[in-house]
Amino acid sequence: MDRSRTVGVPAAPTVCVIGAGLSGLATAHALSVRGIGFVCLEKAPDVGGIWRQPGAGERGPAYMSLHLNSAKQLTGYSDFPMPEELPLYPGHSDVAAYLRSFAEWAGLLPHLELRTEVTSVRQGDDGAWTVVSRDARGEVTERRFERVVVASGHNTEAVLPDPLPRGSESFAGRILHSMDYRDGADFAGQHVVVVGMGASGVDIAADLSRHAARTMLSVRRGLHVVPKQLFGMSVDLIADAPWWSEMSFPEQRSFVEQALLVARGRLSDYGLPEPDHPVFSSAVTISDEILSRIRHGGVIPKPAVASLDGGRVSFADGTEAEADAIVYCTGFRMAFPFLPAGLPAGRRQGVVELYRRVVAPDRPGLYFVGLIRPVGSITRLVEAQARWVARIVDGDVTLPPADVMREEIGTYLKGIEERYGRTEGASIQVDVGPYLRELRELQDA
C-alpha cells in the first residue's frame, strides 16, 4: 500500500482542537486535508489518548493487557489502514504506535502542542473563542480562535462508589480505581476483589487471574457478555454487514440473543446475575476471556461488596473473603472543566445535548468529536464527524437555526430514553449503521 502523502504549507490557525487521541487526530486530518489552519493541544507527552501507556506519575486507563475489542479493519483510519502484520485485535502499545505513525503520515506533528493542558475555553461577545492553556513549564498562553473542537474523550474523571462500602476507611489492603491499575504481576500471590463487570472489569479480572492467588469479581447488576466473535466473525464486522443493516431492530435483538444462548448459554450458569434488561438497551460487555476464566476457576463471581473489616470483605450474600486489594472498575464521569458551565450537558445533569451529537446549538463555533458510545468500532464515526465539522468550518455547510437544532436533540433524546431509560451516559449511545448513514447524508447535503 502506498502511504506517501504531500503536505502543504500550514495555514494560520483559526481552529483549536483539544485532544490528540483517535478523535483529535481524525479531526486534525480532516481540517488539514481542506487546508484549514488549526492547532491541536494535548496535555499528555505524546499522541494516542487512552491507548498510550502512561509514564511514571501519570494516570491513565491503558493497563498492560488492554487490547482492542473491535477488529483492526474497522478501527484503523480509512486513509491509513492498520498494518497487515498486526493481529485482529492489537494490544494498546500497537494501537498507540499506529496512532503516532498516522500523525506522522498525515503531517500533523507541526500542528501539535504536547504537554499542553487547556485550562479555559470562553466565547466572547464577538463570537470568537479565547483558549487558555498551560505548558509543561507552567507558562500560560492565551489565544483567540474562530472555532473550537473538543475531542478529549469521555473517560475523564475516575468514579468510585459513593458512598464507599462501610469500613473502607480502615481497610488494611489497597483500594484503587482501574485508572491506576497497570499489570496483574503487581498483585502476584495476593487475594484481589475486582468490582464491576464492564469492559475494564472483565479485562482486569482475567489478567489478575493469571497472577493473583485468588481473583474475585464482584457484580451488582447483570450485563450482557458478548464474545468478540460470533459464527467465526468479529461482532463489529457482523454489525457492518449489509444483511445486518437490513434487519429491523427487534430482529437484530432477537438474532443476538439467540446467538448468545448458543455461544455461551445463560450467565447464571457461570454464577453471574442475569441481566435485568434486553440486549442493546444498555451497554454490553465485550469479552472472550471472562467466562472461560470463571469456568476454569481463575475468577470467582461474587455479589456486591457489603462492607470491609480490616483485611476481610463481606458480600451481599453473607459470604466473606480475605482481600489484599480492591480494584474498582466503576467507570468514569464525563467532565470538561475548561468549558463554560453547562456544556455539553443541557437541562439535566449528565445528559449531553448536541445537534447530530456534534454541535452545541447555543454556542456557535463549538463542536465535539468522539463524544459518542457506539456498539462497535468508533473510528468510522469520528472520521465522519470530523469531515462534517471541517465542511462546516470551510463554509460548505450551513447549520439550521438553534431552535431547529434543539428540536432534533429533543427527538433524539426521547428515543434514547425509550430504549435505555434515564441512565447516566445513555445520551451518547449511538448505533453504528444508522448514525454513519446520518452523517454521510449530512456530508452529501
C-alpha positions in Angstrom: 0.0 0.0 0.0 1.2 3.5 -0.9 1.3 5.6 2.2 3.0 8.6 0.6 1.4 12.0 1.3 2.1 15.5 0.2 1.8 18.1 3.0 1.3 21.7 2.1 2.3 24.9 4.0 0.2 25.1 7.2 -2.4 27.9 7.2 -2.7 30.3 10.1 -4.6 28.5 12.9 -8.3 29.5 13.1 -9.4 26.3 14.8 -8.3 24.9 18.2 -8.6 21.1 18.5 -8.4 19.8 22.1 -7.0 16.3 22.4 -4.7 14.2 20.3 -6.2 10.8 20.7 -8.1 8.9 17.9 -10.8 11.5 17.6 -8.5 14.5 17.8 -6.2 13.1 15.2 -9.2 12.4 12.9 -10.3 16.0 13.3 -6.8 17.3 12.7 -6.5 15.2 9.5 -9.9 16.4 8.2 -9.0 20.1 8.7 -5.6 19.6 7.2 -7.0 18.0 4.0 -9.1 21.1 3.5 -6.2 23.4 4.2 -7.8 24.8 7.3 -5.4 26.3 9.8 -5.5 24.7 13.3 -3.5 23.9 16.4 -4.1 20.7 18.4 -3.4 20.9 22.1 -2.7 17.7 24.1 -1.8 17.6 27.8 0.0 14.2 27.5 3.6 13.8 26.3 2.5 12.1 23.1 -0.5 11.3 20.9 -2.6 8.2 21.5 -5.2 9.1 24.1 -6.3 6.1 26.2 -4.1 3.7 24.2 -0.8 5.4 25.2 0.8 3.7 28.2 1.1 6.4 30.8 4.6 7.2 32.1 5.7 7.5 35.7 3.5 9.7 37.7 0.7 9.8 35.1 -2.8 8.3 35.5 -4.4 6.6 32.5 -6.6 3.6 31.5 -4.0 1.8 29.3 -3.3 -1.2 31.5 -0.8 -3.6 30.1 -3.3 -6.2 29.0 -5.6 -3.7 27.2 -6.5 -4.8 23.6 -8.9 -3.7 21.0 -12.4 -5.1 21.3 -13.1 -4.1 17.7 -11.5 -5.6 14.5 -8.5 -3.7 13.2 -10.1 -3.4 9.8 -12.8 -1.1 11.2 -10.6 0.6 13.9 -7.9 1.9 11.6 -8.4 5.2 9.7 -9.9 4.8 6.2 -6.9 6.5 4.5 -4.3 4.7 6.6 -5.2 1.1 7.5 -3.6 -0.7 10.4 -0.5 -2.8 9.3 -1.4 -6.2 8.0 1.1 -7.9 10.3 -0.9 -6.8 13.4 -3.3 -9.3 14.9 -7.1 -8.8 14.5 -7.3 -7.3 18.0 -4.0 -5.4 18.6 -2.7 -4.5 22.1 -2.6 -1.0 23.4 1.1 -0.4 22.5 0.5 -1.4 18.9 -2.5 0.9 18.7 -0.5 3.8 20.3 2.3 3.2 17.8 -0.2 3.1 14.9 -1.8 6.5 16.0 1.7 8.0 16.2 2.5 6.8 12.7 -0.8 8.2 11.4 0.1 11.6 12.9 3.4 11.5 11.1 2.0 10.3 7.8 -0.8 12.9 7.8 1.7 15.7 8.5 0.0 16.6 11.8 3.1 16.9 14.0 3.8 20.6 13.2 0.3 21.4 14.4 0.6 19.5 17.7 1.5 21.1 21.1 2.1 18.3 23.5 2.3 18.6 27.3 -0.1 21.5 26.9 -3.2 21.5 29.1 -6.3 23.5 28.2 -7.5 25.3 31.3 -10.2 27.6 30.0 -12.3 28.0 26.8 -14.6 31.0 26.7 -16.6 32.7 24.0 -16.6 36.5 23.7 -19.4 38.8 22.6 -17.9 38.8 19.1 -18.3 35.0 18.8 -14.6 34.3 18.9 -13.2 31.8 21.4 -10.4 32.5 23.9 -8.4 29.4 24.8 -6.1 29.5 27.8 -3.5 26.7 28.1 -0.6 25.8 30.3 2.6 24.1 29.1 4.9 21.7 30.9 7.0 24.7 32.2 3.9 26.2 33.7 3.8 29.0 31.2 0.2 30.2 30.4 -0.8 31.2 26.9 -4.0 32.9 25.8 -5.1 32.7 22.2 -8.2 33.5 20.1 -9.8 31.1 17.6 -12.9 31.2 15.4 -13.8 27.6 16.2 -13.0 25.1 18.9 -13.3 21.3 18.5 -13.4 19.3 21.8 -12.0 15.8 21.1 -10.7 14.9 24.5 -12.9 11.8 25.1 -15.3 11.0 27.9 -13.1 8.7 30.1 -12.2 11.8 32.2 -12.8 11.5 35.9 -12.5 8.2 37.7 -15.7 7.3 39.6 -15.7 5.4 42.8 -18.9 4.2 44.6 -20.4 7.0 46.7 -20.6 6.1 49.5 -17.8 3.5 49.6 -18.7 0.3 51.5 -18.8 0.5 55.3 -15.3 0.0 56.7 -13.4 1.2 53.7 -11.5 3.8 55.7 -10.0 1.1 57.9 -9.4 -1.5 55.1 -6.0 -3.0 55.6 -5.3 -3.6 52.0 -5.0 -1.4 48.9 -8.0 0.3 47.2 -7.6 1.6 43.7 -9.5 2.5 40.5 -9.0 0.8 37.2 -7.2 4.0 36.0 -4.4 3.2 38.5 -4.2 -0.5 37.5 -1.2 -1.4 35.3 -0.3 -5.1 35.4 -1.6 -8.3 37.1 2.0 -9.2 38.0 1.9 -6.4 40.6 -0.6 -8.5 42.6 1.2 -11.8 42.4 0.2 -14.1 45.2 -2.5 -11.7 46.5 -6.2 -12.0 47.1 -7.9 -9.4 44.9 -11.6 -8.2 44.5 -12.5 -6.6 41.2 -15.7 -4.5 41.4 -17.6 -4.0 38.2 -18.5 -6.1 35.1 -17.8 -3.5 32.4 -15.0 -3.8 29.8 -12.2 -2.9 32.2 -13.6 -5.0 35.0 -13.6 -8.2 33.0 -10.3 -7.4 31.4 -8.6 -6.8 34.7 -10.2 -9.8 36.4 -9.0 -12.1 33.6 -5.5 -10.5 33.8 -5.3 -10.8 37.6 -6.4 -14.5 37.5 -3.0 -15.4 35.9 -1.0 -13.8 38.7 -3.1 -13.4 41.9 -3.6 -16.2 44.4 -7.4 -15.6 44.2 -9.4 -13.3 42.0 -13.0 -12.4 42.8 -15.3 -10.5 40.5 -18.0 -8.5 42.4 -21.0 -7.9 40.3 -24.0 -5.8 41.5 -26.0 -5.9 38.2 -26.0 -8.3 35.4 -24.7 -7.2 32.0 -24.8 -8.9 28.6 -21.4 -10.5 27.9 -20.8 -10.7 24.2 -17.8 -12.6 22.8 -15.6 -10.8 20.3 -16.6 -13.2 17.6 -19.9 -15.0 16.7 -20.1 -17.6 13.9 -16.4 -17.0 13.3 -16.8 -13.3 12.6 -15.8 -10.3 14.7 -19.1 -8.9 16.1 -18.4 -5.4 14.7 -17.8 -6.9 11.2 -21.3 -8.6 11.6 -22.7 -5.2 12.5 -21.1 -3.8 9.3 -22.6 -6.5 7.1 -25.4 -5.4 4.7 -27.7 -8.3 5.8 -27.4 -7.0 9.4 -28.4 -3.5 8.4 -31.5 -4.8 6.5 -32.8 -6.3 9.7 -35.3 -4.4 11.9 -34.1 -3.5 15.4 -36.3 -6.2 17.0 -34.9 -8.8 14.5 -31.3 -7.7 15.4 -32.0 -8.0 19.1 -33.6 -11.5 18.7 -30.7 -12.7 16.5 -28.1 -11.6 19.0 -30.0 -13.1 22.0 -30.3 -16.5 20.3 -26.7 -16.4 19.2 -25.6 -15.7 22.7 -27.5 -18.6 24.1 -25.8 -20.9 21.6 -22.3 -19.4 22.1 -22.2 -19.2 25.9 -25.5 -20.3 27.4 -27.1 -18.4 30.4 -24.9 -16.2 32.5 -26.5 -17.7 35.7 -24.7 -21.0 34.7 -21.4 -19.1 35.4 -22.6 -17.8 38.8 -23.3 -14.3 37.4 -26.6 -12.4 37.7 -28.8 -12.5 34.6 -29.2 -9.1 33.0 -32.4 -7.3 34.0 -32.8 -5.7 30.6 -32.8 -6.9 26.9 -29.6 -6.7 24.9 -29.0 -3.3 23.3 -30.9 -1.5 26.0 -27.8 -0.9 27.9 -24.0 -1.1 27.3 -22.8 -4.6 26.6 -19.5 -6.1 27.8 -17.3 -7.5 25.1 -15.0 -10.3 26.3 -13.7 -13.6 25.0 -12.0 -14.4 28.3 -14.0 -13.8 31.4 -16.5 -16.6 31.1 -13.7 -19.1 30.3 -11.7 -17.9 33.3 -14.7 -18.4 35.5 -15.2 -21.9 34.2 -11.6 -22.7 34.8 -11.8 -21.4 38.4 -9.4 -18.5 37.8 -12.1 -15.9 38.6 -14.8 -16.4 41.3 -18.1 -14.5 40.8 -19.3 -12.6 43.9 -22.3 -10.3 44.6 -21.9 -6.7 45.6 -19.5 -5.7 48.4 -21.4 -5.0 51.6 -18.7 -4.0 54.0 -15.0 -4.2 54.7 -13.3 -5.0 58.0 -9.5 -5.0 58.3 -8.4 -7.4 55.7 -11.7 -9.0 55.0 -14.6 -8.3 52.6 -18.2 -9.1 53.3 -20.5 -9.6 50.3 -24.2 -9.0 49.9 -25.0 -12.8 50.2 -23.4 -13.0 53.6 -20.1 -14.7 52.4 -16.7 -13.3 53.4 -13.2 -13.5 52.0 -9.7 -12.2 52.7 -8.6 -9.5 50.4 -5.3 -7.7 49.9 -6.6 -5.3 47.3 -9.9 -4.0 45.8 -9.9 -2.7 42.2 -12.9 -0.5 41.4 -13.7 -0.8 37.7 -16.7 1.5 38.2 -16.2 3.8 35.2 -15.7 7.4 34.5 -17.6 10.7 34.7 -17.6 13.0 31.7 -16.0 16.2 32.7 -15.0 19.3 30.7 -13.8 21.7 33.4 -12.3 24.0 30.8 -15.7 24.7 29.2 -18.4 27.2 30.4 -20.7 25.6 32.9 -23.5 23.5 31.4 -21.6 22.4 28.3 -22.1 19.9 26.7 -24.8 18.9 29.2 -28.2 20.6 29.0 -31.0 20.9 31.4 -30.4 17.5 33.1 -27.2 16.5 34.8 -25.2 14.0 32.7 -27.4 14.4 29.6 -25.4 15.6 26.6 -27.4 17.9 24.3 -25.6 18.2 20.9 -27.1 18.6 17.4 -26.3 15.4 15.5 -24.2 14.5 18.5 -21.6 17.1 17.4 -22.8 20.8 17.5 -23.5 22.9 20.6 -26.7 24.6 19.4 -26.4 27.8 21.5 -22.6 28.2 21.2 -21.7 28.9 17.5 -18.3 27.6 16.6 -18.1 24.9 19.3 -18.1 21.2 18.2 -17.5 17.8 19.8 -15.9 14.9 18.0 -15.9 11.4 19.6 -18.4 12.2 22.4 -20.4 9.1 21.5 -20.6 5.5 22.7 -21.3 3.1 19.8 -21.8 -0.7 19.9 -18.8 -1.4 17.7 -15.8 0.5 16.4 -15.9 4.3 16.8 -13.3 5.2 14.1 -15.6 5.5 11.1 -18.0 7.6 13.1 -15.4 10.1 14.4 -14.0 10.3 10.9 -17.4 11.2 9.5 -18.0 13.6 12.3 -14.6 15.2 11.7 -15.2 15.6 7.9 -18.6 17.2 8.6 -17.1 19.6 11.1 -14.4 20.5 8.5 -17.1 21.2 5.9 -18.9 23.5 8.4 -15.7 25.4 9.2 -15.0 25.7 5.5 -18.4 27.2 4.8 -19.7 24.3 2.7 -22.5 23.5 5.3 -24.9 26.0 6.8 -26.3 24.8 10.2 -30.0 25.3 10.9 -31.3 27.8 13.5 -30.7 27.0 17.1 -34.4 26.1 17.8 -34.3 23.6 14.9 -31.2 22.0 16.3 -32.8 21.8 19.8 -35.8 20.1 18.3 -33.6 17.4 16.7 -31.8 16.9 20.0 -35.2 16.5 21.8 -36.4 13.9 19.3 -33.1 12.0 19.6 -33.1 12.1 23.4 -36.7 10.9 23.5 -35.8 7.8 21.5 -32.8 7.2 23.8 -34.9 7.4 26.9 -37.5 5.0 25.4 -34.7 2.5 24.7 -32.2 2.9 27.6 -34.2 4.8 30.3 -32.8 7.7 32.2 -29.4 6.1 32.8 -26.2 8.1 33.2 -24.3 8.4 30.0 -27.1 7.0 27.8 -27.4 10.2 25.8 -24.1 9.4 24.0 -25.2 6.0 22.8 -25.4 5.6 19.0 -26.0 2.7 16.6 -23.1 2.5 14.2 -25.0 1.8 10.9 -27.9 4.3 11.3 -25.6 7.1 12.7 -23.0 6.6 10.0 -25.7 6.9 7.3 -27.0 10.0 9.0 -23.5 11.6 9.0 -23.0 10.7 5.4 -26.3 12.2 4.4 -25.3 15.4 6.2 -22.0 15.5 4.2 -23.8 14.9 0.9 -26.4 17.6 1.6 
